[in-house]
């Protein structure tokens, strides 16, 4: 346990070092010279740290709005955010169930080992992706631990860890596997999958976007019925939006500007987000422009480490885990497709979330939600990236909006039911407002049969994926260019 705790604390739950270690191992297995192995480790680790700076900057930049909307209007509300959700579980476990948070790390170990085993025996399981986003694993393990205790409060410690370890491990393997094909298509064979909080959402909306595109083409008879964002050239003064950095800056200035004006200069000074005497106009301007700055930093980090990971993972997929791909942070997709899709997804997702929050207030929901930045941005931005790639501009606007509605509404209902809302936070991301409530209903009302239904249902998904295209299913990972030549855009 001491060895596991050291590994989990310093490597597994630190994505930068985990990705760096995977790159190092991959290059060693490929027989690369020692200096190339070390260089690959450093480049991948630094690249991920750059990505983390960008992601952290985006979250911190949004903090005045998150805190202000809660304090300024005296809202007693639950925050939908993975870290708030993790803290809520930590705060309520002992009081509600008489359990401690320390078991969460053991649960993580069981689930991670099962994920690897499922991929190792892919000949039977048809699973190809290993979930490597450690910080996300902790958040999900914590919430999953609470969910199983909610369903089976009298279950012993060992049984809880085994049951939920199996369910969570299957979820990591199956849900990240769902994103393999659409991610290969988006990145032109970069060789990774998504391992985050909205994997079912990415697959769902990618599928709907493709259906949307086919339907539009059939009605109009036009091969390019819905243009992608990167194909659109705006006329006249609107042409300034053709440049991603300019578009992001202007749209964020509009978005942040309105909310910060509502909060007011006096509140921002009182809450110590501004200092007395500081120009309110330039505070709003700087806050808005920083969004574009951190987004550019994030994309730089993606470009830095993804190439190293793609090349080195061939060593692992050729030896230890044949045919496998790493599942990594969703932010890695922001370096592909249209950069403007990220901003569009954030804005339309925010519109959907804010509309649902208003509806919760109007209909006097027992739980009012404050939209955390992580679900607000990362879920909806990535859904827009994939939707734009498959369905064009309109899909990139509509599907993040629908996602925003679902995130807030689903989280409010579910967190209230399982009792996490009273501790102030819930994970709030798309899969945890849709798929996990379904799992919980099955387990709560069907008991151990429900556990079996969840596990069997998850493991059936890759079998159905495989049957859809047996010849191309593994080829899309092994040789994407050959896959394209044979199957085109039929994925």
C-alpha positions, 0 to 999 in steps of 0.5 A: 500500500505504501508503494501504491500510495506513493505511485498514485500520489506522485505519478498516477494522479499527476497527469503531466508525470503520468503522460511523461512516464508513458512516453518514456516507457514507450520509447524504451520499448521502441529501443530508442537511445537513452537521450531520446527517451529522456528528451521525450519524457521532458517534452511530454511532461513540460507540454502537459504542464503548459496545458495545465497552466492554460486550463488553470488560467481559464478556471481562475480567470472565471472565478470572479464571476463564479463567486460573484454570482453566488455572493452578489445575489445571495444564492444558496446554491450547489456549484457544478464543478468536479473539484466542488463535487470532490470536496462535497463527497469528502465533507459528507462521507463520514456524516452520511455513511460513516465512511472515510475518503481514504477508500477512494484511492483503493477504488481508483486502483481497482478500477485502473487495473481493470481498465488495463486488463480489459484492454489487454484482452481486447480480442474478447472485450473489443476495448482499445483505450486506457484512461490516463487522466489521473486528476479526473480519476480521483474526482470520478472515484469519489463521486462513484463511491458516494453513489454506490453507498447511496444505493447500498448503504449497508454494504461492507467495505470490501464489497463496495470497493469491488463492486464500484471498482468493476463498474468504474473500470468498465466505464473508463474503458468503455466510454473512452473507447467510444471516442476512439473513432471520432477522435481519430477522424478529428485529429487525422490519426493522432492516436489517442482517445478522450478520457474525461467527464463527457465521453458519452456526450462526445460520442452522442453529439458526434453521431447526431452531428453526422446525422444532421450533416447527412440530412442537410445534404439530402434535403439540399442536394448540396455536398457542403450543406453546412459549412464548418467554421474553418471554411467560413469567410465572413464579409466586410467588417465581420471578417475580423472574426475570421481570426481566432484570437480576435474573435475570442477576445471580442466575444469574451469581452462581450460575455465577461463585460456584461456579467462584470457590469452586473456584479459592479465595481463596488462588489469586485473591490469588496471581494478583493478581485479588484483593488481600490483605484484600479480602472474598472474598464481595464479590469474588464478588458484584461479579464476578457483578453486573458481568456484568449491568452490562456486558450493560446497557452493551452493549445501550445501545450497540446501541440507540445506533448501530443506528438511525443505521446502518439509516437512513443505509445507505439512501443506500448501498443506493439508490446504490452497492450497491442492495439491500445491507445491512451485516453487523455485530457479532453483539452488535447482536442482543442489543437485540432479542427477550428479554434473558433469552435472552442469559443462558440461551444463555450458561449452556446453552452453557457447560454443553455446553462444560464437558461436552465438556471433561470428555469430552476429559479422560476419553478422553485427547484429545491436545488439552485445551480451555480454553473462552474467553469469546468463543465461550462467550458470543457464539456461544451467546447469539446462538443462544439469541436466534434460537432463542427467537424462532423456537422458544421457551424449550426451543429457547433452552436446547437449541441453545446446549447443542448448540452448546457441545458442537460448539464444543469437540469440533470445535475440539479435533479440527480444531486438532490436525489442522492443527497450531494447538493446539501454539501454544496457541490456536484461533479456536474459534467455531461456523463454525470448528468446523464449516464450515471443517473441511469446507472444509479436508478438501475442499482437503486431499484434493482439491487445487485441485479442492477449492478449486473445490468450496468456492467453487462450493458457497458461491456455490450457497447464495444461489441456492438461497435465492433459488429458495425465494422469488424474489418475497420474497428482495429484498423482505425487505430493500427493504421489510420491512413489505410483505414481512410483509403478503405473506408473514407469518412464512413466512421 
